[in-house]
């Protein structure tokens, strides 16, 4: 089943066709970035808390290495969330 952009060769509404083609794959990438960002923030926070000794029961407890790894992962997650939300605003605009 072809969409209207493919049926008429994209001549009827070039902006509509561009938005449709961008929205198909871009929406999944945006949500993927948001989901991965949330996971990074949660896992990084856990590693940070283990690194400072708040969460126990692991070889990571009390290790400064995991404190720094946790901070880096949290920051990467925040960057992914920020880029995902910015891209989401661009994709959602008509």
N, C-alpha and C positions, 0 to 999 in steps of 0.2 A: 504494500500500500504506500503510494508516494504522497508526500505532503504537497501543499500548494506551491511551494517554492520549486520543487522538482518538476511538477507538472507543466508549468509555463516557463521553465528555464530561469526563473527568478526575475522575470521582467515586470511583474505586477507591483511588487513592493519590495524594493531592494533593502530598505531598512528593516522591514518585517522579516525577510528571509535571513538577514544577517543576525537579527536577534534570535530567531528560531534556531539557527545552526549553532550560535554561541550558547544558547540556553540548554541544549541537549547534553553536551558533555561538560560544560562549565559548571552546571548545577551540581553534578556528582563530585567534581573536583573540589568545589567549595565546601560541600558537606563533608567530604573526606578529610579536608584540612581541619575543619572544626572538630570532627570526632577524634582525629589523631592528636590535635592540640589539647583537647580535654583529657585524653588518656595520658599524654606527656605530663600535664600539670599534676594529675593525681598520682602517677607513679613517681614523678620527681619529688613531690611533697612527701610521699612515704619514704623514699630513700633519704631525703633531707632529715626527716624525723628520726630515722634509724641512725643516721650519721651523728646526730647530736645526742643520741641515747634515750630518746623519749619512747620509741617503740623498740621493744626488746625481742629476744628469741631468734636472732639471726647472727650470722658471722659479720654482718654489716653494722651491727649495733656498736656505737661508740667509735666508729672508724671515720676519720676526717676525710678520707678519700670519697666515701659515699655521701658525705655532706656536700662536697663540691660537685660531685656528679649529679646529685639531686638538684642543686641550684641551677646547673647548666641545663638539665632536662626541663625544669620548670620554666626557665627563660625561653627555651626553644618552643615549648608548648604555648606560652603567651604570644610569641611571635607568630606561630601558626594560627592561633585563634584570631589575632588581630588581622592578619592577611586574609583569613577566611571570611571574617565579617565585612572587611572592606570589599572583597570580591563579590560577596553576596549582595551588597548594596548596588554594585555595578550591574550584576546580572538581573536583579529584580526591577531595575528601572526600565520603563518602556522606551 
